[in-house]
Amino acid sequence: MHARNVVVAALGVVLSTASVCDYQILGPVVGYENDEESCVDGVDNDADGVVDCQDPECWIFSNRCGEFPADAVAFDVEDTVEECTDFVDNDGNGFLDCAEFGCQDILELCCIMEFSDELCSDGRDNDLNGDIDCADRGCRLGLFVTVCDEGTEETCSDGRDNDSDSVVDCDDDDCAGAVICNPNPDPGPETTLERCKDGFDNDGNRFVDCGDFGCSQAPDPEIQAYCASLPSEVTLDDCSDGVDNDGNGFTDCVDFSCSGFDADPEAAAYCAARSETTLARCSDGVDNDGNGFIDCGDFSCSDEDADPEAVAYCEAITERSVANCSDGIDNDDNGFIDCRDNGCRFSSDPLIETLCQESADPLNCADGEDNDNDGFTDCADFDCAWNPEVTTCAEFNKPCE
């Protein structure tokens, strides 16, 4: 196994009252971290930012960081506290413990070492995993990282490719709504003929000229006539040719002019026949409406316009209900069960929020129980530790250090 692909949790990780992420680092001592003693002493001996078995050199030169053989491979995702700290590749995919994405999602294990704005913008590969700053998954998905979002006034003018998509600042579409990237000669509502034909997003809502309802639905007859004179996406031919005819960023049935309430009847019928609102189209594995989402991953399969059969089907196989978020089953077969599934973890349903957050009730943070079944109890659980409203865990209210 290549050492750079295997970075495991440091030996002796302690979740104690001293710190949520206590690696017990005594202070860096310049030297080498490549022998039996220096790889288990809790010290960053070579001052490279990683300690003991987190250091790839220990995987090369020390026997203390090797993988323990597994008696049997379960072939299920490695994402529990026990599996992520046992030095075993439980699922046999070539990665173990902190090298597993499933383990990196358990914040309390401190597998993710690039997790703050400072660490994600210093130009260093702090965890020596081969990815620097926003190219590192820990930065891109970090709860406390803002510098990897190329969509704010600050990140759209810092000269950095914050979201690591190979385009920088105003060249990035994510910066389209940033004032600094909008050389707007006439800022204001798009309600005048001049603003509706100048090619600028005058009101900063990411819609330009007649692609903005301010223009396309303006009461001014001059503006209406101008917008009507432009190429449109309203006929059956326009709505089935795979081309964004009106240049508003939406093609064919994804464009409301093809599928909306005032669309041409032929075009509307064509789009209705392809919409993901029926049981058949919500279970066929095809992106029928061409919007980039398939079956129950498409909200149209479960919104108010969908057939009751389609809604019931998607509710049954996705983790979006209280029942499916508490049954111990991976209902949508994506490798994550109940509150470990983002469908449950990030649900806006108050009942599911309560179910999947240890800190939903402050009393849960002092009862000695693992209320959300994520392997961590009370203040050792980040739900409690990083919630300023949970006063009993105030001393933990800080990211890993």
Backbone hydrogen bonds, N-H to C=O, Kabsch-Sander energy under -0.5 kcal/mol:
donor,donor_aa,acceptor,acceptor_aa,energy
5,N,2,H,-1.4
6,V,3,A,-1.6
7,V,5,N,-0.5
8,V,53,C,-1.0
13,V,10,A,-0.9
14,V,22,D,-1.6
16,S,14,V,-1.0
16,S,19,S,-1.3
22,D,14,V,-1.3
22,D,19,S,-0.7
23,Y,21,C,-1.0
26,L,24,Q,-0.5
26,L,42,G,-0.5
29,V,44,D,-0.7
30,V,28,P,-0.5
39,C,35,D,-1.4
40,V,37,E,-1.7
45,N,43,V,-1.7
47,A,44,D,-1.6
52,D,43,V,-0.7
54,Q,51,V,-2.7
55,D,52,D,-2.3
58,C,55,D,-1.6
59,W,55,D,-0.9
60,I,56,P,-1.1
61,F,57,E,-2.6
62,S,58,C,-1.8
66,G,63,N,-0.8
68,F,87,F,-3.3
74,A,72,A,-0.5
74,A,90,N,-1.6
75,F,90,N,-0.7
79,D,77,V,-1.0
84,C,80,T,-2.3
85,T,82,E,-1.1
86,D,83,E,-0.6
90,N,88,V,-1.7
92,G,89,D,-1.2
97,D,88,V,-0.6
99,A,96,L,-2.3
100,E,97,D,-2.4
104,Q,100,E,-2.0
105,D,101,F,-1.4
106,I,103,C,-1.6
107,L,105,D,-1.2
109,L,106,I,-1.9
110,C,107,L,-2.1
113,M,111,C,-0.7
115,F,113,M,-0.8
117,D,144,F,-0.6
120,C,116,S,-2.1
121,S,118,E,-1.2
126,N,124,R,-1.4
128,L,125,D,-1.6
133,D,124,R,-1.0
135,A,132,I,-2.3
136,D,133,D,-2.5
139,C,136,D,-1.0
140,R,136,D,-2.4
141,L,137,R,-2.3
142,G,139,C,-0.8
145,V,142,G,-1.0
146,T,144,F,-0.5
149,D,146,T,-1.5
150,E,148,C,-0.8
151,G,149,D,-1.8
152,T,149,D,-0.7
156,C,152,T,-1.8
157,S,154,E,-1.3
162,N,160,R,-1.5
164,S,161,D,-1.6
169,D,160,R,-0.9
171,D,168,V,-2.3
172,D,169,D,-2.4
175,C,172,D,-2.2
176,A,173,D,-1.9
178,A,175,C,-1.6
181,C,178,A,-1.1
182,N,179,V,-1.6
184,N,182,N,-3.5
188,G,202,N,-1.5
191,T,189,P,-1.9
196,C,192,T,-1.6
197,K,194,E,-1.1
202,N,200,F,-1.6
204,G,201,D,-1.4
209,D,200,F,-0.9
211,G,208,V,-2.6
212,D,209,D,-2.3
215,C,212,D,-1.9
216,S,212,D,-2.7
217,Q,213,F,-2.2
218,A,215,C,-1.7
224,Q,220,D,-2.3
225,A,221,P,-2.5
226,Y,222,E,-2.1
227,C,223,I,-2.7
228,A,224,Q,-2.2
229,S,225,A,-1.2
230,L,227,C,-1.0
239,C,235,T,-2.2
240,S,237,D,-1.2
241,D,238,D,-0.7
245,N,243,V,-1.7
247,G,244,D,-1.3
252,D,243,V,-0.7
254,V,251,T,-2.0
255,D,252,D,-2.2
258,C,255,D,-2.2
259,S,255,D,-1.5
260,G,256,F,-3.5
263,A,260,G,-1.6
264,D,234,V,-0.6
264,D,257,S,-0.6
268,A,264,D,-3.2
269,A,265,P,-2.4
270,Y,266,E,-2.2
271,C,267,A,-2.5
272,A,268,A,-2.6
273,A,269,A,-1.8
274,R,271,C,-1.3
275,S,271,C,-0.8
275,S,272,A,-0.6
277,T,275,S,-1.8
278,T,275,S,-0.5
282,C,278,T,-1.5
283,S,280,A,-0.9
288,N,286,V,-1.7
290,G,287,D,-1.2
295,D,286,V,-0.8
297,G,294,I,-2.5
298,D,295,D,-2.4
299,F,297,G,-0.5
301,C,298,D,-2.2
302,S,299,F,-1.6
303,D,299,F,-1.0
306,A,303,D,-1.6
307,D,277,T,-3.2
310,A,307,D,-0.5
311,V,307,D,-2.3
312,A,308,P,-2.6
313,Y,309,E,-2.2
314,C,310,A,-2.5
315,E,311,V,-2.5
316,A,312,A,-1.7
317,I,313,Y,-1.5
318,T,314,C,-1.5
320,R,318,T,-1.5
325,C,321,S,-1.7
326,S,323,A,-1.2
331,N,329,I,-1.7
333,D,330,D,-1.4
338,D,329,I,-0.8
340,R,337,I,-2.4
341,D,338,D,-2.3
344,C,341,D,-1.5
345,R,341,D,-3.0
346,F,342,N,-2.4
347,S,344,C,-1.5
353,E,349,D,-2.8
354,T,350,P,-2.2
355,L,351,L,-1.8
356,C,352,I,-2.5
357,Q,354,T,-0.7
360,A,357,Q,-1.3
361,D,358,E,-0.5
364,N,361,D,-2.9
365,C,362,P,-1.4
366,A,363,L,-1.5
367,D,364,N,-0.7
371,N,369,E,-1.4
373,N,370,D,-1.2
378,D,369,E,-0.8
380,A,377,T,-2.2
381,D,378,D,-2.1
384,C,381,D,-1.5
385,A,381,D,-2.9
386,W,382,F,-2.4
387,N,384,C,-1.5
390,V,387,N,-2.2
391,T,389,E,-1.3
393,C,390,V,-1.7
394,A,391,T,-1.6
396,F,393,C,-2.0
397,N,394,A,-1.5
398,K,396,F,-3.4
